[in-house]
Amino acid sequence: MSAPDSRVDWLVIGGGIHGTYVARELLEAGVPRSELAVLDSHGELLASFRKKARVCGMETLRSNYVQHIGPSPFDLERFAEARWREDELVATRHSQPRPTLDLFLDHCDHVIERFELQELLQQATVTGISREDSLVVDTTEGQLQAERVVLAIGPGNVYRRPDWADSDAVEHVWDDVRPPTRRIDAGERVWVVGGGITAGQFATSIADRAGHVSLCIRSPLQTALREAEPKWLNWHYISRELHSLPPGSGARYERLREARNDGTIPPYLVDQLDTDEVTIRHEQITEVFETDGGLLVSGSRDSGCHVDRIVLATGFQSVFEHPFVRQLASSLSLVRGCRGMPVLDDGTLAWQTRSEESSNILVTGKLAAGSVGALAGNIAGARRGAERIVEEHPTRQIVQ
């Protein structure tokens, strides 16, 4: 673990899927361990992903088995075969098999241990970055200096909450203080609000404990196997469909929005919702009142419904508007485009400055969607982002 006041060539901010992936790639490209550090507010790599996946009731990944944090596309498959766990590669119609969550996380632990990635982690929260001879990174645990910083951050804990959901009685599936999965009692009437995969996973995961579960959606369920078409993994396609449009433009933003299957549920999960314990309820909630008998709900189709618990699964706010992203852009004069989208060099993923130069701030994950494409925020996007960052920036080669 790097000391708080150390100086490194490469500093990765974020220890999730994308930060862990790019750290491993940098090591394999020849960056000395002493010149690489990972910062994250948690003391364990992938901690936030692990927690959110468990809490929302995820049993299998939506991504197929070639999408993981290991070095080879078939690394996870070989991991399963060597441990007689091939049955945890779930057959999926019109796709390669998908791993169970347990298999995926066990493989992540295997990769982290194999490359000793946990030793690179420093638990700290970044409070600001300034530019001197190098980049100066202020954290809750001290200061670091880095020649290059890789931003691998997600939206954090900033969730979308409808206007009617300002009551403390309305929970969110990922609430840190009181996770709803730990508090649902037998016989409770639970409304899960949301039409995407998280809502579907959570509804099915609590169905055997709650008295009855209603999945509340404003419009008919939309199904899609993946978050975007596989062609968005191809750099030639990304270049033609995205890089041909002006960087940071509304046209790029709209192209990404059209390509994303946000708010959709994969067909295999729709099948799991077809049960007596779960009801699909088309409802636009307008008000919620707390009463002695629970929650009184008013909506566009029904008024006066009593329920015991309402749990939101309504997604995140845009990472483009993350407070730290806004602060960083302001302090380092970095360019933001439509809806706050970072303007990056499409070839290197370096964030551009207002003087039209490339900075030493490199971007991966959902924050890099304007250059990496519709799958930037997914596991597949971790590979694509790391490819650009590692291939286009010089690293020290390992001496044989």
N, C-alpha and C positions, 0 to 999 in steps of 0.2 A: 504494500500500500504506500502510495506516494506521500511524502511529508507535505503539510499544508503550505509551506513557504518554498517549495521546490520549483525548479524551472524545467520544463519538458518541451520537446519538439511538438508533440501531439497531445492535445487534451480533448477527450470526448465528454460532452455534457449530456448525461442521460444513460442509465444502465438498463434500459429495456431491450426489446428485441433488436432494434436498429443500432443502439449503442454497443451492445454486446457483439453483434455481427461485425460491425466495422472495426472494433478493437481487435477481434481475432484476425480479420483480413490484414490489418496493418502489421500485426506481429508476423504473419506468414509472408508479408511483402518485405520483411527485413528491418522493421523499426525495432531498435533495441528496447527491451522491457523498461530500462531506466529512462527512456525518452517518451514513454506513453503512460497516460493516466486516464482513469474514468471517474467522473464525478456523478453522484446520484444522492438524492435525499434519503434513500433507503440504504440499509447496510448489506443488502443482498442483490445481486444481479437478477433482473426479471421480477423483482418483488411485486411491483404494481400489477404486472400482467398476471402473475400467479394468483394474486388475491382477487382481482376482478373476474378472472375466469372461473374460479371456485365459487365465488359469491353468486354469480348469475346462473349457475347450474350448468356450465358447459361440460359436456361429456366427450365430444369429439370436436376436432377443429374443422372449420369450414375449408381451410386450405388442404391441398392434397399432400401426400407424404414426401414429395420432393422439396417442399418448402419448410425450411428449418434453419437453425443457426450454424450447422456444421459446414465443413469445407466442400463436400461432394454432394451432388443432388441425391445420390442413393445412400448416403451415409445413415439416415434414419432407418431405411429399410434393412440395411445390413445389421444395424444395432438391434432391431427387432428379431431378425432371424437368428442372430448369435445367442439370443436369450430366450428362444422358443416363445416369442410373443407376437408371431405373425397374425394371430387372431385379433390383435389390437389394431391392425390395419383394416379399416372397415370398408368393405366393398361399396362403391358409389356409382350409381348409374350415370353413364355419359362422362365418367371422370376416372382418374386414377384413385386408388384407395385413400382414405383419410385416416390419420392417426387418432387414437384416443388422446384425451388430454393428459392422462397419466403417462402414456408412452412418450408423448411429445416432451413433457417436462423432464422425464427421466433422461431422455436423450440430451436435452439442454444441459442438465447437470453433468452428464458424461463429457460433453464438449467443453464446458466451463472448467471441469477438473483437468481434462486432457491438456488444455492450453494454459492452465493456471490463470484464468482470467479474473477470478475473484481477488487475486492478489493485486490487481491493478486498480481496484475500486477504493475510492476515498469517499466516505459518507459526509456529504456537505450539501448545502443549498447555495446555488450561485445567486449573488445579490447584485452583481453588476460587472461589466467588462469595459475597460478603457484601453486606449492604444498609446503606448510609449515606444520604446525601441522594439518591444514585442507586445503581445496582448497581455494585459494585466487583468486577472480574474479574481474578483473579490467574492469570498464565500463566508458562510457562517463559521467556518473553522480556520480562517486565515486567508492568505493570498497566494495565488500561483501565477507564474508567468509561462506563456506558451507561444511558440512560433505560429502554430495553427490550432484553431478550435473547431471541432466538429459538433454542430448542434444536432442532437438526436433526441429531441424532446417531443412529447405528445401534448395533448390538450390539458393534461393534469386532471384536477378534480373540479373543473368548471363545466357543469352539466346544464343542459337545456331544461328549463322549468317553465311550463305554461303559466300564463298570468293568473289563472285560477288556483295555482298550486303554491301560493305563498304561505299557506298554513303549515305550522310545524307538524301537524298531523299527517301531512302528505309526505311520504318517504321517497327516497330514491334508492334504486337497487344497489348503488355503490356508495351509499352513505357510510362515512368512516366511523362516525360516533356510534351509530346503532344499526348495524347491518340487518335488514329486514328478514333475511333467511334464518337468523338465529332466534327470531322472536315470534314467528308464526305459530299459532296454537291450533290444535285439532279443532275442527268445526268452524274455523273462521271463514267469513265470506271476503275474498280478496279480489280486488280489481287491479289488474296489471295494465298500465297505460303505455302503449307503444306498438308499432307495427313491424319492428325489425327483428333481427335474429336474437338480440339480447332479451327482448320481451318474450319471444317464443321460448327461449331456453329457460328463462326464469319461471314462466307459467307452468311448463311441464315439470320442472324440478320440484315445485311445491305442491303439485296436484295431489300427491298421496298423503299430504299432511293437512292441508286446508280442507274446510268443509266443501267449498266450491271456489273455483277460480274463473274469473271472467277476463278475457283478453280484450281490452277496449281499444278499438281502432276507429279512426275517422272515415276511412275509405276501405274498400275491399283489400284483402291481403295481396301484396305483390310478391311473386316468387322469382328467385334467381339463384342458380347454383353458386355463383361466385360474385364478389363485390364489383367485378368488371370483367370484360371479355379477356381471354388469355392473350389475344393479340397485343394487349397493352404491356406485355413482357418483352416485346420485340423493339429494339432500339430504332430500327429502320421505320417501323410503324409510328413510334413515338415522335421521331423526327419529322415525319411527313404530316402527322395529324396535329402536333403541338408546337414543335420548334419552328414551323413555317409561319406561325402567328406571332405578332409582336410580343416580346417578353413583358409579363405583368399586365397584359391587356385584358379587357373584358371578354374578348374573343377566346383567349386561352382559358379563362375562368369558366366560361359557359361550355366550352368543349369538354373540360374535365367534369363539370356538373352533369352533362348529358351522358358521359361515359360511365359514371359511377352508378351502381345499383344500391344506393343508400336506401335504408328503410325497407329492405326486402328480407324475405325468409326463404332459405333453401328448401327444395321440395321434400327432402327427407325429414325436416323438422315440421313441415306442414302435416305430414302423415302422423307424427307423434301428437299433434294437437287434436287429432280426430279421436277424442275420448269423452266419456260421460262426465269426467271430472273438470273439463275445461269447456267454456262456452266462448265463442267468438261474438263479441258484442259491438255493433256499429253504433258508436256514441261519441258526440262532441260534448265533453263536460264543460259547463259554464261556471258553476259555483260548487263549493264544498263547505259544509257547515259541521262543526263538532257538536254532538249531542251526547246525552247520557247513554244512549243506546249504540253509539259508534259514530259513523260519518253519514251525513245526509247529503246526497248528491243530486244536483240539478244538471240537466243536460238538454241538448237540442231535441232529443227524442223521448226522453223520460225525465220526470221530475219526482222527487220524493223517494228515491231508492236509498235504502239503508245498507251500508256495508261496514265491515269491521276494519278493513285496511285498504289503503290505496298506495300502490308502489309504482313509481315512475321508471320507465325504461326508455327514455326519450332522447338518449344520446348526449353528445358533448357539444359545447360551443366550439366555434372554429378555432383551430390552433393558430391561424393567421392573426387572430385578435388576442392571443395570450398576452397578459400584461408584460411578461418578461420579453416577449418578441417586440412589442411596441417600445419598451425601454431601450432595448439593444439597438434597434433601428435608429432611435433618436440620438443616443450617445455616440454611435459610431458612424453616423450619416449614411446609413444603409437605405437602399431604395426599396420601397414597397409599392406594389401595383394595385390592381382591382381587389377590393375587399381585404386589403392588407397583405396580399400574397407577396412573399419575398421575390425580388427580381434577381435571378441567379444566372451565372454563366452556364449555358446548357451543357457545355462540354466538361466543365470541372466541378460544377455545383458550388462555386464560390459566390458568395453574396456580393452583389455589385454596390459600389459606393456612389454617392451623388456626383462625384467627379468622374464617373464612368470608368472606374478602375475596379479590378477584382480585389476584394479584401481577403484576409486570411481566416475569415469565418466561412466554413464549409457546412453544407446543410444536407441532412438525410431525413427519411421518414415523411410523414404527412406534410410537414412544413416545406418539403421539396417537391410537392405535387406539380407545381408549375413547370418543372423541368423533367421530372422522373415519370410523370404521368398518373393515370387513374389508379394504379396499384401501388403508388409510392408509400402509402401508410400501412400496407399489408406486409406479411412476412416476405412475400415475393419481392416487394419493393426494397427490402433491406439489402438483398443481393444486388439489385440494380444500382442503388445508391452507393454501396461500397465499391462497386466496379468503377464508377466514375471517380470517386474520391481517391482510391488507391492507384488506379492506372494513370491518372492525369496529374498527380502530384509526386515529386521526387521523394523517395524514402531511402534510408541507408540500407545497403544490402548486407546480408549475413556473410561474414567471412568464413569460408569453408576451411 
